[in-house]
Amino acid sequence: MPIIPYTQYHNPYASYESNYSISPPEETLDSSTTSDSSGLAGSYSVSQTDSSSNNIMGGNGGMSGIDLNDYMSERFRDGVDLTGMDRIVVRQAQTSGHLNAKHRELLELQAKAQARLAKTRARFAQGLEDAREVRGDLEWTQKKVASLQAKAAKKHSREYTKARARYPSPPTF
């Protein structure tokens, strides 16, 4: 009966291992285990414990001719279709450019609106000042007309009453 190493029955580090955690030796072994002078079993076994890595690498024993980094980069490169991602990146760049253009356009429109608002406020302030000036002129004119009427009524009382009867004043509001 052949001696089977302990590592084939139970692996205490199974949760920490992956298919690519160790590198195989450069030389191939004649048997699956080696023993030292004390008669204890060796610690390396190629074919019995990790069959999934042998199938992936395409060999049945050693992986001495394959560089793991090259192999994994080729697998990822072949497995990922970047054209869809390229289209997404292009679409995102176009959308970002469109949004930036709209943002700049909004900023320009906002600046124009603020300029128009400032002009409108200046015109409104000028209009208020003009209205105050016109009101002052009207008040002065009304006072002047009232004083002239009073003088005319005093100086020419008979003619004034006759003219008043003939041309009555409009009703005041």
Steps between C-alpha positions, in 0.01 A plus 500: 500500500650837397562771757268798446616829646294668770438806281276298271259412779473834672626845408490736801567803275236428239316827557818700440613327183409578144572320177807717445643530849819297452752458226592145398857384511710536189586131488244225466482235767487131421244427765234711658682513833855490620630378829800607693739290706262483795234328290244779530295590196592810299291814478440545129247326280415612149218302348269372773396813693448778248352368178324827411829685455631226274196523278523878474866498413459226244765274646493192712766550756726804490449864409863582438451645150217743582535847649204556730481877443501461123244225516261697722536820298424308179197340663365833618574667167325223309213474746401866515341668201613861518297629205190538715701678765656721233156595375392578855806717559442682170134555588596623846754741351242629251243544776755674720595736217135571427434574867805727519383689191151540646649614830711763321193608301300532822777707658501731195122533511516568873760774443283654226192485723690665785618776266145553374373505859759762593397713200133458589568603861689807379214591265247445779698723737521766227125464440429547872713811507327634187159428657597690818619791288177502296294483819692797641444694176127418506467610861681824422277554194183434702610745768582760235162453327319518835680821594426652155131406537491660842662819367264511200197445724612783725601744232214436254223362715207578269659358185627203693154402627350545153773282344454245775133473429562466130792247527464299819804317644520124458422297810805423717578149600 
